[in-house]
């Protein structure tokens, strides 16, 4: 896990997100949740069972930003890799925004 100072994590800009993940904790391959691609992503992955849905992308980004901008529950973990992804991991649900293919 990457330790981050939440005061230095900027809010996620939806236009920079190419895909999102929402699912149960653990594996993020899609067996416990769903990956969704943005229509503006340069590469989409329907061959991997992903759908293209901008509403879902924006909804997951809003959930991430709501946590980043609000009170920080110590039971929630945040992982960020600049240029790659931002993940907000609640005990029962993970939300991840990916910035690359």
Buried (B, 14 or more C-beta within 10 A) or exposed (E): EEEBEEEEBEEBEBEBBBBBBBBEBEEBEEEBBBBBBBEBBEEBBEEEEBEBBBEBBBBBBEBBBEBBEEEEEEEEBBBBEEEEBBBBBBEEBBBBBBBBE
